[in-house]
Amino acid sequence: MTHVTIYTNQATAFTGFSCEGHVGYADAGEDIVCAGISTLVINTINAVEQLTATTILADADQDTGTIHVNFPSGCEAQAKLLVDAMILGLQGIQTNYGKKFLTLDFKEV
């Protein structure tokens, strides 16, 4: 199962997100749920880095399927829109495939 946590501050602004675990929907290389989640998360990281002024710190461990992202200076409007789009896509995957494969949580930090 993959677990995605979206971190916000008290003002509900995004401060980062994490994605942990392997989905297990199908064998490696055949797992469409994992591919969808990975595409959304990695594309969001790349888009925030290349298309916005938001500073992003990211680290990943491919063996464990873990990605941690932090917005140390806050998340400006364009980056927020990109993260909102990622969340929308993840919610769609969760609706279609179930919480058995993807959990999505929001945590105030």
DSSP file (Angstrom, degrees, kcal/mol; ACC not computed):
  #  RESIDUE AA STRUCTURE BP1 BP2  ACC     N-H-->O    O-->H-N    N-H-->O    O-->H-N    TCO  KAPPA ALPHA  PHI   PSI    X-CA   Y-CA   Z-CA
    1    1 A M              0   0    0      0, 0.0     2,-0.4     0, 0.0    21,-0.2   0.000 360.0 360.0 360.0 144.5    0.0    0.0    0.0
    2    2 A T  E     -a  102   0A   0     99,-2.4   101,-2.3    19,-0.1     2,-0.5  -0.883 360.0-160.5-104.0 136.2    1.1    3.5   -0.7
    3    3 A H  E     -aB 103  20A   0     17,-3.0    17,-2.4    -2,-0.4     2,-0.5  -0.972   5.0-169.5-119.4 122.1    0.5    6.2    1.9
    4    4 A V  E     -aB 104  19A   0     99,-3.0   101,-2.8    -2,-0.5     2,-0.5  -0.945   1.5-169.4-112.8 129.2    0.5    9.9    0.9
    5    5 A T  E     -aB 105  18A   0     13,-2.2    13,-2.4    -2,-0.5     2,-0.5  -0.977   8.1-156.2-118.8 129.6    0.5   12.6    3.6
    6    6 A I  E     -aB 106  17A   0     99,-2.8   101,-2.8    -2,-0.5     2,-0.4  -0.919  14.7-149.2-103.3 123.9    0.0   16.3    2.7
    7    7 A Y  E     +aB 107  16A   0      9,-2.7     8,-2.9    -2,-0.5     9,-1.3  -0.796  20.1 173.4 -99.8 134.5    1.4   18.6    5.3
    8    8 A T  E     -aB 108  14A   0     99,-2.3   101,-3.2    -2,-0.4     6,-0.2  -0.882  24.7-126.7-130.4 163.2   -0.1   22.0    6.0
    9    9 A N    >   -     0   0    0      4,-2.0     3,-2.0    -2,-0.3     6,-0.0  -0.354  47.9 -82.4 -96.0-173.2    0.4   24.8    8.5
   10   10 A Q  T 3  S+     0   0    0      1,-0.3    98,-0.0     2,-0.1    -1,-0.0   0.777 132.3  55.6 -63.1 -25.9   -2.2   26.4   10.8
   11   11 A A  T 3  S-     0   0    0      2,-0.1    -1,-0.3     1,-0.0     3,-0.1   0.283 119.0-113.5 -88.1  11.1   -3.3   28.6    7.9
   12   12 A T    <   +     0   0    0     -3,-2.0     2,-0.3     1,-0.2    -2,-0.1   0.638  68.8 145.1  63.5  20.0   -3.9   25.4    5.8
   13   13 A A        -     0   0    0      1,-0.1    -4,-2.0     2,-0.0    -1,-0.2  -0.649  58.0-102.2 -81.9 143.8   -1.0   26.4    3.4
   14   14 A F  E     +B    8   0A   0     -2,-0.3    61,-0.3    -6,-0.2    -6,-0.3  -0.430  38.8 173.9 -67.4 135.5    1.0   23.5    2.1
   15   15 A T  E     -     0   0A   0     -8,-2.9    56,-2.8     1,-0.5     2,-0.3   0.467  62.0 -61.0-114.7 -10.9    4.4   22.9    3.7
   16   16 A G  E     -BC   7  70A   0     -9,-1.3    -9,-2.7    54,-0.3    -1,-0.5  -0.954  45.9-124.0 158.6-173.3    5.2   19.7    1.9
   17   17 A F  E     -BC   6  69A   0     52,-1.6    52,-2.9    -2,-0.3     2,-0.3  -0.981   9.0-150.3-158.5 161.1    4.1   16.1    1.3
   18   18 A S  E     -BC   5  68A   0    -13,-2.4   -13,-2.2    -2,-0.3     2,-0.4  -0.975   0.8-162.5-135.9 152.6    5.4   12.5    1.6
   19   19 A C  E     +BC   4  67A   0     48,-2.5    48,-2.6    -2,-0.3     2,-0.4  -0.992  18.5 178.5-135.4 123.8    4.7    9.4   -0.4
   20   20 A E  E     +B    3   0A   0    -17,-2.4   -17,-3.0    -2,-0.4    46,-0.2  -0.984  32.2  17.0-135.6 138.5    5.7    6.0    1.2
   21   21 A G  S    S-     0   0    0     43,-0.9     2,-0.4    -2,-0.4   -19,-0.1   0.037  73.3 -80.0  97.4 161.9    5.4    2.4    0.2
   22   22 A H        -     0   0    0    -21,-0.2    -2,-0.0     1,-0.1    43,-0.0  -0.818  33.2-134.3-101.1 142.1    4.8    0.2   -2.8
   23   23 A V        -     0   0    0     -2,-0.4    -1,-0.1   -22,-0.1   -21,-0.1   0.945  16.2-156.1 -65.7 -54.1    1.2   -0.3   -4.0
   24   24 A G        +     0   0    0      2,-0.2     3,-0.1   -23,-0.1    -1,-0.1   0.696  49.9 129.7  82.4  19.2    1.1   -4.0   -4.6
   25   25 A Y  S    S-     0   0    0      1,-0.2     2,-0.3    76,-0.1     7,-0.0   0.870  81.6 -12.9 -70.7 -37.0   -1.8   -3.9   -7.1
   26   26 A A  S    S-     0   0    0      1,-0.1    -2,-0.2     0, 0.0     5,-0.2  -0.889  94.9 -58.9-151.4 177.7    0.2   -6.0   -9.5
   27   27 A D  S >> S-     0   0    0     -2,-0.3     3,-2.5     3,-0.2     4,-0.6  -0.226  72.4 -78.5 -62.0 154.7    3.7   -7.3  -10.2
   28   28 A A  T 34 S+     0   0    0      1,-0.3    -1,-0.1     2,-0.2     0, 0.0  -0.289 123.2  23.5 -53.9 136.0    6.5   -4.8  -10.6
   29   29 A G  T 34 S+     0   0    0      2,-0.1    -1,-0.3    -3,-0.1    -2,-0.1   0.233 121.5  60.6  87.8 -13.5    6.4   -3.3  -14.1
   30   30 A E  T <4  +     0   0    0     -3,-2.5     2,-1.2    -4,-0.0    -2,-0.2   0.345  69.6 114.3-120.3   0.1    2.7   -4.2  -14.4
   31   31 A D     X  +     0   0    0     -4,-0.6     4,-2.2    -5,-0.2     5,-0.1  -0.623  36.1 177.8 -85.3  96.3    1.3   -2.1  -11.5
   32   32 A I  H  > S+     0   0    0     -2,-1.2     4,-2.1     1,-0.2    -1,-0.2   0.800  80.4  55.1 -69.5 -28.8   -0.8    0.6  -13.1
   33   33 A V  H  > S+     0   0    0      2,-0.2     4,-2.4     1,-0.2     5,-0.2   0.940 109.8  46.1 -68.8 -45.9   -1.8    2.0   -9.7
   34   34 A C  H  > S+     0   0    0      1,-0.2     4,-2.9     2,-0.2     5,-0.2   0.909 112.2  51.8 -60.3 -42.9    1.8    2.5   -8.7
   35   35 A A  H  X S+     0   0    0     -4,-2.2     4,-2.3     1,-0.2    -1,-0.2   0.897 110.2  48.8 -62.3 -41.0    2.6    4.0  -12.1
   36   36 A G  H  X S+     0   0    0     -4,-2.1     4,-2.2     2,-0.2    -2,-0.2   0.927 113.9  44.9 -65.1 -45.8   -0.3    6.5  -11.7
   37   37 A I  H  X S+     0   0    0     -4,-2.4     4,-2.6     2,-0.2     5,-0.2   0.940 114.4  49.2 -63.7 -47.4    0.7    7.6   -8.2
   38   38 A S  H  X S+     0   0    0     -4,-2.9     4,-2.8     1,-0.2     5,-0.4   0.903 110.6  50.7 -59.7 -43.0    4.4    7.8   -9.2
   39   39 A T  H  X S+     0   0    0     -4,-2.3     4,-2.3    -5,-0.2     5,-0.3   0.929 111.9  46.7 -62.2 -46.4    3.6    9.9  -12.2
   40   40 A L  H  X S+     0   0    0     -4,-2.2     4,-1.9     2,-0.2    -2,-0.2   0.936 117.0  43.0 -61.6 -47.0    1.4   12.4  -10.3
   41   41 A V  H  X S+     0   0    0     -4,-2.6     4,-2.2     2,-0.2    -2,-0.2   0.947 118.0  42.6 -67.9 -49.7    4.0   12.8   -7.4
   42   42 A I  H  X S+     0   0    0     -4,-2.8     4,-2.6    -5,-0.2     5,-0.2   0.892 114.0  51.6 -67.7 -39.2    7.1   13.1   -9.6
   43   43 A N  H  X S+     0   0    0     -4,-2.3     4,-2.8    -5,-0.4    -1,-0.2   0.889 109.0  51.7 -63.8 -37.9    5.4   15.3  -12.1
   44   44 A T  H  X S+     0   0    0     -4,-1.9     4,-2.7    -5,-0.3     5,-0.2   0.931 110.4  48.0 -63.6 -45.3    4.3   17.6   -9.3
   45   45 A I  H  X S+     0   0    0     -4,-2.2     4,-2.3     1,-0.2    -2,-0.2   0.951 115.1  45.0 -59.3 -49.8    7.8   17.8   -7.9
   46   46 A N  H  X S+     0   0    0     -4,-2.6     4,-2.5     1,-0.2     5,-0.2   0.902 113.7  49.6 -61.9 -42.2    9.3   18.6  -11.4
   47   47 A A  H  X S+     0   0    0     -4,-2.8     4,-2.8     2,-0.2     5,-0.3   0.911 110.8  48.5 -66.2 -42.7    6.6   21.1  -12.2
   48   48 A V  H  X S+     0   0    0     -4,-2.7     4,-1.1    -5,-0.2     6,-0.3   0.925 114.9  46.8 -62.8 -42.6    7.0   23.0   -8.9
   49   49 A E  H  < S+     0   0    0     -4,-2.3    -2,-0.2    -5,-0.2    -1,-0.2   0.909 124.2  30.2 -63.8 -42.6   10.8   23.1   -9.4
   50   50 A Q  H  < S+     0   0    0     -4,-2.5    -2,-0.2    -5,-0.2    -1,-0.2   0.714 126.5  36.5 -94.4 -22.5   10.7   24.2  -13.0
   51   51 A L  H  < S+     0   0    0     -4,-2.8     2,-0.3    -5,-0.2    -3,-0.2   0.483 109.8  50.6-114.1  -3.7    7.5   26.3  -13.3
   52   52 A T  S  < S-     0   0    0     -4,-1.1    25,-0.0    -5,-0.3     0, 0.0  -0.807  71.4-124.4-131.0 171.5    7.3   28.2  -10.0
   53   53 A A  S    S+     0   0    0     -2,-0.3     2,-0.2     2,-0.1    -4,-0.1   0.394  71.9 120.4 -92.4   0.9    9.3   30.3   -7.7
   54   54 A T        -     0   0    0     -6,-0.3     2,-0.3     1,-0.1    -2,-0.2  -0.481  65.0-128.1 -70.5 131.0    8.6   28.0   -4.8
   55   55 A T        -     0   0    0     19,-0.3     2,-0.4    -2,-0.2    18,-0.4  -0.647  30.2-167.8 -77.1 134.3   11.8   26.5   -3.2
   56   56 A I        -     0   0    0     -2,-0.3     2,-0.5    15,-0.2    15,-0.2  -0.987  16.7-166.2-130.6 133.8   11.5   22.8   -2.9
   57   57 A L  E     +D   70   0A   0     13,-2.7    13,-2.7    -2,-0.4     2,-0.4  -0.983  21.5 172.0-114.8 126.2   13.6   20.3   -1.0
   58   58 A A  E     +D   69   0A   0     -2,-0.5     2,-0.3    11,-0.2    11,-0.2  -0.990  13.8 178.2-137.3 143.1   13.0   16.6   -2.0
   59   59 A D  E     -D   68   0A   0      9,-2.1     9,-2.7    -2,-0.4     2,-0.3  -0.992   9.3-169.9-140.9 150.7   14.6   13.3   -1.3
   60   60 A A  E     -D   67   0A   0     -2,-0.3     2,-0.4     7,-0.2     7,-0.2  -0.971  19.5-159.3-141.3 151.3   13.7    9.9   -2.4
   61   61 A D  E  >> -D   66   0A   0      5,-2.7     5,-1.9    -2,-0.3     4,-1.4  -0.915   8.4-167.3-130.2 104.2   14.6    6.2   -1.7
   62   62 A Q  T  45S+     0   0    0     -2,-0.4    -1,-0.1     1,-0.2     5,-0.0   0.821  84.4  59.5 -63.7 -32.9   13.6    4.0   -4.7
   63   63 A D  T  45S+     0   0    0      1,-0.2    -1,-0.2     2,-0.1    -2,-0.0   0.888 116.9  30.9 -64.7 -39.4   14.0    0.8   -2.7
   64   64 A T  T  45S-     0   0    0     -3,-0.4   -43,-0.9     2,-0.1    -1,-0.2   0.553 106.3-122.3 -95.7  -8.5   11.4    1.7   -0.1
   65   65 A G  T  <5 +     0   0    0     -4,-1.4     2,-0.4     1,-0.2    -3,-0.2   0.853  60.4 149.6  71.4  34.2    9.3    3.8   -2.4
   66   66 A T  E   < + D   0  61A   0     -5,-1.9    -5,-2.7   -46,-0.2     2,-0.4  -0.873  22.6 173.7-109.5 132.2    9.7    6.9   -0.2
   67   67 A I  E     -CD  19  60A   0    -48,-2.6   -48,-2.5    -2,-0.4     2,-0.4  -0.997   8.0-169.5-132.8 129.4    9.6   10.5   -1.3
   68   68 A H  E     -CD  18  59A   0     -9,-2.7    -9,-2.1    -2,-0.4     2,-0.4  -0.980   5.3-173.7-119.7 132.1    9.7   13.4    1.1
   69   69 A V  E     -CD  17  58A   0    -52,-2.9   -52,-1.6    -2,-0.4     2,-0.4  -0.978   1.4-175.2-127.4 136.8    9.1   17.0   -0.2
   70   70 A N  E     -CD  16  57A   0    -13,-2.7   -13,-2.7    -2,-0.4   -54,-0.3  -0.993  20.6-154.7-133.0 139.6    9.4   20.2    1.8
   71   71 A F    >   -     0   0    0    -56,-2.8     3,-1.8    -2,-0.4   -15,-0.2  -0.800  18.9-178.8-107.5  85.1    8.6   23.8    0.9
   72   72 A P  T 3  S+     0   0    0      0, 0.0    -1,-0.1     0, 0.0     3,-0.1   0.748  80.9  38.0 -63.9 -25.0   10.9   25.6    3.4
   73   73 A S  T 3  S-     0   0    0      1,-0.4     2,-0.1   -18,-0.4   -17,-0.1   0.214 123.8 -94.2-107.7  13.9    9.9   29.1    2.3
   74   74 A G    <   -     0   0    0     -3,-1.8     2,-0.6   -19,-0.1    -1,-0.4  -0.271  41.2 -78.5  96.0 173.1    6.2   28.3    1.8
   75   75 A C        -     0   0    0    -61,-0.3   -61,-0.2   -21,-0.1    -1,-0.1  -0.932  42.9-149.2-119.8 106.8    4.2   27.4   -1.2
   76   76 A E     >  -     0   0    0     -2,-0.6     4,-2.5     1,-0.1     3,-0.3  -0.159  35.4 -89.2 -74.1 173.7    3.2   30.2   -3.5
   77   77 A A  H  > S+     0   0    0      1,-0.2     4,-2.2     2,-0.2     5,-0.1   0.838 123.6  48.5 -56.6 -44.0    0.0   30.3   -5.6
   78   78 A Q  H  > S+     0   0    0      1,-0.2     4,-1.7     2,-0.2    -1,-0.2   0.910 113.8  47.3 -65.9 -40.1    1.3   28.5   -8.7
   79   79 A A  H  > S+     0   0    0     -3,-0.3     4,-2.5     2,-0.2    -2,-0.2   0.889 109.1  55.2 -66.6 -38.5    2.8   25.7   -6.6
   80   80 A K  H  X S+     0   0    0     -4,-2.5     4,-2.9     1,-0.2    -2,-0.2   0.916 106.1  51.6 -59.3 -43.1   -0.4   25.4   -4.6
   81   81 A L  H  X S+     0   0    0     -4,-2.2     4,-2.1     1,-0.2    -1,-0.2   0.906 109.9  49.1 -61.2 -41.3   -2.3   24.9   -7.8
   82   82 A L  H  X S+     0   0    0     -4,-1.7     4,-2.0     2,-0.2    -2,-0.2   0.900 112.6  47.0 -65.7 -40.9    0.1   22.1   -8.9
   83   83 A V  H  X S+     0   0    0     -4,-2.5     4,-2.6     2,-0.2    -2,-0.2   0.900 110.2  53.6 -67.9 -39.7   -0.2   20.4   -5.5
   84   84 A D  H  X S+     0   0    0     -4,-2.9     4,-2.4     1,-0.2    -2,-0.2   0.901 108.4  50.4 -59.0 -40.4   -4.0   20.7   -5.6
   85   85 A A  H  X S+     0   0    0     -4,-2.1     4,-2.2     2,-0.2    -2,-0.2   0.894 109.4  50.7 -65.9 -39.5   -4.0   19.0   -9.0
   86   86 A M  H  X S+     0   0    0     -4,-2.0     4,-2.7     2,-0.2    -2,-0.2   0.933 110.4  49.4 -61.3 -45.5   -1.8   16.2   -7.6
   87   87 A I  H  X S+     0   0    0     -4,-2.6     4,-2.8     1,-0.2     5,-0.2   0.915 108.8  52.8 -60.5 -44.0   -4.3   15.7   -4.7
   88   88 A L  H  X S+     0   0    0     -4,-2.4     4,-1.8     1,-0.2    -1,-0.2   0.924 111.6  46.2 -57.6 -45.7   -7.2   15.7   -7.2
   89   89 A G  H  X S+     0   0    0     -4,-2.2     4,-2.0     2,-0.2    -2,-0.2   0.907 112.5  49.7 -64.3 -42.4   -5.5   12.9   -9.2
   90   90 A L  H  X S+     0   0    0     -4,-2.7     4,-2.6     1,-0.2    -2,-0.2   0.890 108.9  52.5 -64.6 -39.2   -4.6   10.9   -6.1
   91   91 A Q  H  X S+     0   0    0     -4,-2.8     4,-2.4     1,-0.2    -1,-0.2   0.884 107.9  52.5 -63.1 -37.8   -8.2   11.2   -4.8
   92   92 A G  H  X S+     0   0    0     -4,-1.8     4,-2.3    -5,-0.2    -2,-0.2   0.911 110.0  47.5 -63.7 -42.5   -9.3    9.8   -8.2
   93   93 A I  H  X S+     0   0    0     -4,-2.0     4,-2.7     2,-0.2     5,-0.5   0.926 112.4  49.8 -63.3 -44.1   -7.0    6.8   -7.9
   94   94 A Q  H  X S+     0   0    0     -4,-2.6     4,-2.0     1,-0.2    -2,-0.2   0.895 111.8  48.3 -62.6 -39.9   -8.2    6.2   -4.3
   95   95 A T  H  < S+     0   0    0     -4,-2.4    -1,-0.2     1,-0.2    -2,-0.2   0.912 117.6  40.8 -64.9 -43.1  -11.8    6.4   -5.4
   96   96 A N  H  < S+     0   0    0     -4,-2.3    -2,-0.2    -5,-0.2    -1,-0.2   0.817 130.6  23.6 -77.8 -31.7  -11.3    4.0   -8.3
   97   97 A Y  H  < S-     0   0    0     -4,-2.7     3,-0.2    -5,-0.2    -3,-0.2   0.602 105.7-124.4-114.7 -15.6   -8.9    1.5   -6.7
   98   98 A G    >X  -     0   0    0     -4,-2.0     3,-1.5    -5,-0.5     4,-1.3   0.021  28.7 -73.4  95.5 162.0   -9.7    1.8   -3.0
   99   99 A K  T 34 S+     0   0    0      1,-0.3    -1,-0.2     2,-0.2    -4,-0.1   0.547 115.7  80.2 -71.4  -8.3   -7.9    2.5    0.3
  100  100 A K  T 34 S+     0   0    0     -3,-0.2    -1,-0.3     1,-0.2    -2,-0.1   0.797 108.9  25.5 -65.7 -27.1   -6.4   -1.0    0.1
  101  101 A F  T <4 S+     0   0    0     -3,-1.5   -99,-2.4     1,-0.3     2,-0.4   0.682 131.5  26.2-110.1 -25.6   -3.9    0.4   -2.4
  102  102 A L  E  <  -a    2   0A   0     -4,-1.3     2,-0.4  -101,-0.2    -1,-0.3  -0.971  54.4-173.1-146.2 126.1   -3.7    4.2   -1.5
  103  103 A T  E     -a    3   0A   0   -101,-2.3   -99,-3.0    -2,-0.4     2,-0.5  -0.954   9.3-164.3-114.2 141.8   -4.3    6.2    1.6
  104  104 A L  E     +a    4   0A   0     -2,-0.4     2,-0.3  -101,-0.2   -99,-0.2  -0.986  13.3 174.5-128.8 120.2   -4.3   10.0    1.5
  105  105 A D  E     -a    5   0A   0   -101,-2.8   -99,-2.8    -2,-0.5     2,-0.4  -0.880  22.8-144.2-126.5 156.9   -4.1   12.0    4.7
  106  106 A F  E     -a    6   0A   0     -2,-0.3     2,-0.4  -101,-0.2   -99,-0.2  -0.981  19.8-174.1-119.9 133.0   -3.7   15.6    5.6
  107  107 A K  E     -a    7   0A   0   -101,-2.8   -99,-2.3    -2,-0.4     2,-0.4  -0.990  19.4-138.9-134.5 128.0   -1.6   16.6    8.6
  108  108 A E  E      a    8   0A   0     -2,-0.4   -99,-0.2  -101,-0.2   -98,-0.1  -0.716 360.0 360.0 -83.5 130.3   -1.2   20.0   10.2
  109  109 A V              0   0    0   -101,-3.2  -100,-0.2    -2,-0.4    -1,-0.1   0.353 360.0 360.0-123.0 360.0    2.4   20.6   11.3
